[in-house]
């Protein structure tokens, strides 16, 4: 893999980590606020239904996971098993796409 491609993966990993950190903080703070306010899971879900803001937030969360996890897993596989090349890259692309699809399915279930 070229140095440029490695650099872009490094940047994507760091950028997605920053987005994930922000999303985790917002998610946890919102959940703590809602639960301490006495809301049940059903009441929380009723408030997220049809909310485009929460849809966008959680879609961004899913996108960050779908980028971050496969890049990190690719590095772990390379460092521990020594595997590299097109098959590993294709596998990580498939994992990223699966994470994106499963995550968006969950987001749609909370939204719809």
DABEL-V837640 format. One record per pair of residues at least 24 apart in sequence whose ideal C-beta (glycine too) atoms are under 10 Angstrom apart, sorted by the first residue. I is the first residue (numbers start at 1). J is the second residue. D is the distance in whole Angstrom. If there is no record, write none. Layout:
i = <I & I>
j = <J & J>
d = <D & D>
This chain:
i = <1 & 1 & 1 & 1 & 1 & 5 & 9 & 9 & 9 & 9 & 9 & 9 & 9 & 10 & 10 & 12 & 12 & 12 & 12 & 12 & 13 & 13 & 13 & 13 & 13 & 13 & 13 & 13 & 14 & 14 & 15 & 15 & 15 & 16 & 16 & 16 & 16 & 16 & 16 & 16 & 16 & 16 & 17 & 17 & 17 & 17 & 17 & 18 & 18 & 19 & 19 & 19 & 19 & 19 & 19 & 19 & 20 & 20 & 20 & 20 & 20 & 20 & 20 & 21 & 22 & 22 & 22 & 23 & 23 & 23 & 23 & 23 & 23 & 23 & 23 & 24 & 24 & 26 & 26 & 27 & 27 & 27 & 30 & 30 & 44 & 45 & 45 & 45 & 48 & 48 & 48 & 49 & 49 & 49 & 50 & 50 & 51 & 51 & 52 & 54 & 54 & 54 & 55 & 55 & 55 & 55 & 55 & 55 & 56 & 56 & 57 & 58 & 58 & 58 & 58 & 58 & 58 & 58 & 59 & 59 & 59 & 59 & 59 & 59 & 60 & 61 & 61 & 62 & 62 & 62 & 62 & 62 & 62 & 62 & 62 & 62 & 63 & 63 & 63 & 63 & 63 & 64 & 65 & 65 & 65 & 65 & 65 & 66 & 66 & 66 & 66 & 66 & 66 & 66 & 66 & 66 & 66 & 67 & 67 & 67 & 68 & 68 & 69 & 69 & 69 & 70 & 70 & 70 & 70 & 70 & 70 & 70 & 71>
j = <78 & 84 & 85 & 86 & 89 & 89 & 67 & 70 & 71 & 74 & 75 & 89 & 92 & 71 & 75 & 64 & 67 & 68 & 70 & 71 & 67 & 68 & 69 & 70 & 71 & 72 & 74 & 75 & 68 & 71 & 64 & 67 & 68 & 63 & 64 & 65 & 66 & 67 & 68 & 69 & 71 & 72 & 64 & 67 & 68 & 71 & 72 & 64 & 68 & 60 & 61 & 63 & 64 & 65 & 67 & 68 & 60 & 61 & 64 & 65 & 67 & 68 & 69 & 64 & 60 & 61 & 64 & 57 & 58 & 60 & 61 & 62 & 63 & 64 & 65 & 61 & 64 & 57 & 61 & 57 & 58 & 61 & 54 & 57 & 110 & 109 & 110 & 111 & 107 & 110 & 111 & 110 & 111 & 112 & 111 & 112 & 110 & 111 & 111 & 107 & 110 & 111 & 104 & 107 & 108 & 110 & 111 & 112 & 107 & 111 & 107 & 103 & 104 & 106 & 107 & 108 & 110 & 111 & 100 & 103 & 104 & 107 & 108 & 111 & 107 & 103 & 107 & 99 & 100 & 101 & 102 & 103 & 104 & 105 & 106 & 107 & 96 & 99 & 100 & 103 & 104 & 103 & 96 & 99 & 100 & 102 & 103 & 95 & 96 & 97 & 98 & 99 & 100 & 101 & 102 & 103 & 104 & 96 & 99 & 100 & 96 & 99 & 95 & 96 & 99 & 94 & 95 & 96 & 97 & 98 & 99 & 100 & 96>
d = <10 & 8 & 8 & 10 & 8 & 10 & 10 & 10 & 6 & 8 & 9 & 10 & 10 & 8 & 10 & 10 & 6 & 8 & 10 & 6 & 8 & 6 & 10 & 10 & 5 & 7 & 9 & 8 & 9 & 10 & 8 & 8 & 9 & 8 & 5 & 8 & 9 & 4 & 4 & 9 & 8 & 9 & 8 & 10 & 6 & 10 & 9 & 9 & 10 & 7 & 8 & 8 & 4 & 9 & 9 & 8 & 10 & 7 & 5 & 7 & 9 & 6 & 9 & 9 & 9 & 9 & 9 & 7 & 8 & 7 & 4 & 9 & 10 & 6 & 9 & 8 & 10 & 7 & 9 & 8 & 8 & 7 & 9 & 9 & 9 & 9 & 7 & 10 & 10 & 5 & 7 & 8 & 7 & 7 & 7 & 8 & 9 & 7 & 8 & 9 & 7 & 7 & 10 & 6 & 8 & 8 & 5 & 9 & 9 & 10 & 9 & 8 & 9 & 8 & 5 & 10 & 7 & 8 & 10 & 8 & 7 & 6 & 9 & 9 & 10 & 8 & 8 & 7 & 6 & 9 & 8 & 3 & 6 & 9 & 8 & 6 & 10 & 10 & 7 & 8 & 9 & 10 & 9 & 6 & 8 & 10 & 6 & 9 & 5 & 7 & 9 & 4 & 4 & 9 & 9 & 7 & 9 & 7 & 9 & 9 & 9 & 9 & 7 & 7 & 6 & 9 & 5 & 4 & 9 & 9 & 7 & 10 & 8>
